[in-house]
Amino acid sequence: MASGSPERQLPVTARTRHRRLREQGSLDRDRLDAIPDAGFVCHLGVTVDGDLLVVPTVYGTDGSTLYFHGSVASRSLVASPTATVCVTVTHVDGLVLARSVFEHGVNYRSAMIFGTPRPVTDPDEKLAGLRCPTEQATPGQWDYARRPDRRELAATALLALRLDEASVKIRTGAPDDGDSEDTRLGLWAGVLPLRATWGELEPDPLLPAGVEAPAHLTKRVGTAAN
Amino acid sequence: MASGSPERQLPVTARTRHRRLREQGSLDRDRLDAIPDAGFVCHLGVTVDGDLLVVPTVYGTDGSTLYFHGSVASRSLVASPTATVCVTVTHVDGLVLARSVFEHGVNYRSAMIFGTPRPVTDPDEKLAGLRCPTEQATPGQWDYARRPDRRELAATALLALRLDEASVKIRTGAPDDGDSEDTRLGLWAGVLPLRATWGELEPDPLLPAGVEAPAHLTKRVGTAAN
């Protein structure tokens, strides 16, 4: 996999060295950024009271930092600032259907990010940080909806994780057994792509008649989601 | 959330007790089964050499057991049998767009499964277990493609995790602030659904002319993927 310029490379650490399937690995900074940028739900791995938990969590990024948030009562969020966490973002792009079961696989883009999150407590920084997940999931919504007030800010835990130590894996394209003996079997082989798209808006049943959806929402309908 | 009959309930443990957002939690066995059944990529949380890793991993289930596999050289798979793991399956169904940013959220179905995986070493059991991920991702493919031979079986690590200890969380429907003061803002509110669908088949460029895709693949094109 082609690499970017040296200054855009992520450092190699014990956790991010690619031991296997090296062709799928990358430490390219731009490739890393593209993966969290394309999503809004990560899987947060954290140890709480000795239990390893993997918790689906909403996040947003600002290029150098990943922000994730939740209730201040959340076990996983309260434990995170004292623990090293692993945050993984994965996009599944399709099934790789080879001639042999052994060569079957998945086309995907995945980033594993390691670090110790920092709790964001300053109200101004918290407000700026909370904008990231909202705008990443729904561009335009931060300016449209009512922003968090003081009470809501206090009830929200926001954590900041630097995008400094990460491992990126990407698989694209056709199966790998197109030049193997198995081609003699005469079987079809290729990729069944998986598409994530935004569906038709579903208005809240409690919405009064005549309230139209804003353009920043209607224009997303039918578009790709990752 | 409505519960099933008592004999279909999962046990409550320290890890699976729902502490927050209780209305979204369920220990209903049928609800648990439905979530892994609808997917084929989980996030495997495991501690390897002191490092917590969250690894996207292909899996399949047979109702009582979740099977996941990979290279025998994989760090996360080799460590798994000696460690308690957390396997999380998540389906993101849409964005919940409320009047206030604070009430924004995600409609989702998620299962966190805890346990210590068992390595499957018996060749017959391994072959039966490997069928699960293949058939779950692509029904019909196990009978169509060439099955693993002895050498391929030896190169594949297969782990079995009982679906005995798990926590299920589901959110569906409209935003929760339809009866709040924020309705006076006159803002649109509702859900932007996220749809996962199978795209058009992409034949391997190395495929000879005249090899048609089998019906078990062509019939999936355009259908829902979770």
Interface residues (C-beta under 8 A of the other chain):
Chain A: A14 R15 R19 R20 L21 F40 V41 H43 L44 G45 V46 T47 D49 D51 L52 L53 V54 V55 P56 V58 S71 A73 S74 R75 T84 V85 C86 V87 T88 T90 V92 G94 L95 L97 A98 R99 S100 V101 F102 H104 G105 V106 Y108 S110 M112 F114 L130 T134 A137 T138 Q141 W142 Y144 A145 R146 R147 P148 D149 E152 A155 T156 A174 P175 G178 D179 D182 T183 L185 G186 L187 W188 A189 G190 V191 L192 P193 L194 R195 A196 T197 W198 G199 E200 L201 E202 P203 D204 P205 L206 L207 P208 V211 E212 A213 P214 L217 R220 V221 A225
Chain B: A14 R15 R19 R20 L21 F40 V41 H43 L44 G45 V46 T47 D49 D51 L52 L53 V54 V55 P56 V58 S71 A73 S74 R75 T84 V85 C86 V87 T88 T90 V92 G94 L95 L97 A98 R99 S100 V101 F102 H104 G105 V106 Y108 S110 M112 F114 L130 T134 A137 T138 Q141 W142 Y144 A145 R146 R147 P148 D149 E152 A155 T156 A174 P175 G178 D179 D182 T183 L185 G186 L187 W188 A189 G190 V191 L192 P193 L194 R195 A196 T197 W198 G199 E200 L201 E202 P203 D204 P205 L206 L207 P208 V211 E212 A213 P214 L217 R220 V221 A225
